[in-house]
Amino acid sequence: MAKLILRKWTAAGVLACAVLTGAAPVPAQASDQRPTYRFGIVPQQSGSKLSRLWSPILAYLEQRTGYRLQFATARNIPTFEQRLREDKYDFAYMNPYHYVEFHKQSGYMAFAKAKDKRLKGILVVRKDSPYHSLEQLSGKEIAFPSHAFAASDVMRARFRQLGESIEARDVASHDSAYRNVAQGRYAAGGGVMRTFRNAAPDVRNALRILWTSPDFTPHAFAADPNVPPAVVKRLEQAMLNMDKDPKGRALLKAIRLKGIAAARNSDWNDVRALNLQ
């Protein structure tokens, strides 16, 4: 079995985390042998926004598991994919297509998903746009978050099914797609409801949803195969209990989740059936 590398915190590292999460810094103890696990979050939004939303969640889970959970993301989706390919994350929150691929390539195993939630892609246009159907977007420039599942892969597949040719333009994130459409650079853009609701109000209020896709199993919380099963189980239980605690519910509400449910690999067979490769 591959050796799991445990990362120790320095005093500077603890202080940096405290600044990032808004928590009071706790002095590092030389005798503290607790491991740090890197928790990668798919970069659907800017790194600063993801840190603001997810760092308090990881801090909450640290308190309930006794493990240190280090927030991590990537500057863009291709870099995130490369890090998954290289097992750079001990835990990762990834889109459905990523889960299917990196379960196969790297052995990541899903253990949780959003409770009572299905993932739908949306296509947005400006509120004053003349477009009201997908067919009217034939030949137009459309912004898609690079390598995104519901916001890009599903949307492109739908245009192919309709036999409509579009000018696809890759952008760095969901927020970038929304912003570019709101500013009139592209006729439409792909996203999902969670990131649309979390978009800046001035951007969100300038847009309307033109089309919503069928629904799929949502993003996976998955563990690298080198993480001990007992560690995964302890984190899973802490995550599943978040919606039973007022503080946990408030943290989940910030990322538009009602709760977290247990998951198994076969839950993503609906995504495998799309055969998007």
DOBA-542890 format. One record per residue (C-alpha): residue in three letters; x, y, z. Coordinates in pm, whole numbers, plus 50000, padded with zeros to 5 digits. Layout:
REM DOBA-542890
ALAXYZ ...
***
This chain:
REM DOBA-542890
MET500005000050000 ALA501295034349911 LYS502585054250204 LEU500425083450315 ILE502495114450371 LEU501475132950687 ARG502115170250689 LYS502935187751018 TRP501985223351085 THR504455250351176 ALA503455279651394 ALA503445301151082 GLY501145276550910 VAL498695276851198 LEU498685314751202 ALA498115315850825 CYS495175292250858 ALA493735312951142 VAL493885344150927 LEU492295325350637 THR489415311350843 GLY488915340851074 ALA489585318951379 ALA491835328151669 PRO495325313751612 VAL496225283351821 PRO499955279351894 ALA501485248551734 GLN502565221651977 ALA505795203151908 SER504195171252042 ASP501125174351820 GLN501345145151580 ARG497945149551415 PRO498125146351036 THR497015172950792 TYR494835162150503 ARG494565184050194 PHE490925190050095 GLY490665200649730 ILE487645220749613 VAL486805222049243 PRO487485257849123 GLN484025266748993 GLN484505301149146 SER487485323049234 GLY489975309849486 SER489225338449728 LYS485485331649719 LEU485995294349765 SER488305300550059 ARG485755323650220 LEU482985297650181 TRP484855265250253 SER487555273850510 PRO485005278350792 ILE483475244750700 LEU486845227450719 ALA487585244651050 TYR484255231651184 LEU485075196351069 GLU488555198651225 GLN486945204751563 ARG484735174151527 THR487255149551385 GLY490545159251545 TYR492165160351201 ARG493625191051036 LEU491945197950702 GLN493855221250472 PHE491805240750219 ALA493135236649866 THR491935244949517 ALA493575253249183 ARG493785283348956 ASN491645265748694 ILE489915232748617 PRO492765217448408 THR495185223148699 PHE492655207948940 GLU492365177648712 GLN496135173748698 ARG496325174249076 LEU493625147649098 ARG495565127148845 GLU498675130149063 ASP496835122749392 LYS497645157349528 TYR494445158949733 ASP493635135650023 PHE489985145549996 ALA488275163349710 TYR484935178849623 MET484615173049249 ASN481995174348977 PRO480265142148865 TYR482315137348550 HIS485575142848740 TYR484485116948993 VAL483775090948725 GLU487125097648557 PHE489325100048864 HIS487715070549035 LYS488885051348730 GLN492285068048691 SER493395074749048 GLY491095053949264 TYR489255082449438 MET486245067749620 ALA483095087549690 PHE481795087250046 ALA479315116250049 LYS477215139349835 ALA474715167549883 LYS471515156550056 ASP468225158549864 LYS469895174849567 ARG470275167549198 LEU472655186648971 LYS471225206448680 GLY473085227548429 ILE471715261448334 LEU472285283948036 VAL471975320948113 VAL471535351547891 ARG471185388347968 LYS467725398448087 ASP467355421147784 SER468565394347542 PRO466365386147239 TYR467125348847279 HIS464455326247426 SER465385291847292 LEU468545271547237 GLU467895271146864 GLN468125309246853 LEU471705306546981 SER472885288046669 GLY476165303046552 LYS476525325046861 GLU479455327147103 ILE478705309347430 ALA480905309547741 PHE481475276147914 PRO483465270848234 SER486415249948122 HIS486065212548186 ALA482845216648388 PHE480235188848381 ALA476715203248404 ALA477785238548306 SER479715227747997 ASP479725190847897 VAL475965186547932 MET475275219447752 ARG477515211247457 ALA475945176847429 ARG472485192647412 PHE473475215547126 ARG474895185346941 GLN471615166746994 LEU469755196146844 GLY472155197546549 GLU472975233746628 SER476485247246575 ILE477765272446829 GLU481015290946895 ALA482095276547231 ARG484435298547436 ASP486185283947742 VAL486415306148049 ALA488095300048383 SER485065295948610 HIS481295297748649 ASP481635333148781 SER483635342648473 ALA480915328748245 TYR478195348348427 ARG480235380348429 ASN481095378248059 VAL477445373247965 ALA476275401148195 GLN478815424548031 GLY477615414947682 ARG480805397747566 TYR478995365047489 ALA475405357147398 ALA475015330647669 GLY476945311447932 GLY476795278848121 GLY476525273848497 VAL474635255848771 MET472035269049014 ARG474315268449320 THR476985290649166 PHE474355312648999 ARG472735319649336 ASN476175326949483 ALA477135350849202 ALA477575387749279 PRO474095404049299 ASP474815429249024 VAL475835400948791 ARG473015377348888 ASN470385404648855 ALA471525412248500 LEU470855376448386 ARG467975352448327 ILE467975314848287 LEU467175304347932 TRP467385266347971 THR467765240548245 SER469165205848181 PRO467885172348309 ASP469205164248655 PHE472125142148758 THR473775129149074 PRO475565159449225 HIS479215165649307 ALA481105139049499 PHE483045141749820 ALA485755115849757 ALA488855102549930 ASP492205093049785 PRO492745055249823 ASN495785061350046 VAL493705077550321 PRO492995051850596 PRO489355039850593 ALA488915049150960 VAL489865085250879 VAL487395086350590 LYS484625072150808 ARG485235097051087 LEU485125126350846 GLU482035112250675 GLN480165109951006 ALA481085145651097 MET479845157850759 LEU476615138050777 ASN475855153451117 MET476375189651011 ASP472705196450937 LYS471765184551287 ASP473685213451443 PRO472685250451402 LYS476265261151333 GLY476735233151081 ARG473465241950906 ALA474525278150876 LEU477845268150717 LEU476095245150469 LYS473575272350383 ALA476465294650274 ILE477325269350000 ARG473655262949918 LEU473485227850066 LYS470675215250291 GLY472825187350425 ILE475265159950330 ALA474305123550269 ALA476305091450245 ALA477185080349892 ARG478525050349704 ASN480355046649376 SER477305033649184 ASP475395066049253 TRP477215081248954 ASN476145054548702 ASP473775080248548 VAL476825100948455 ARG478685070448322 ALA475695063348097 LEU476175096747917 ASN479455084147769 LEU480765119647732 GLN484275110047617 
***
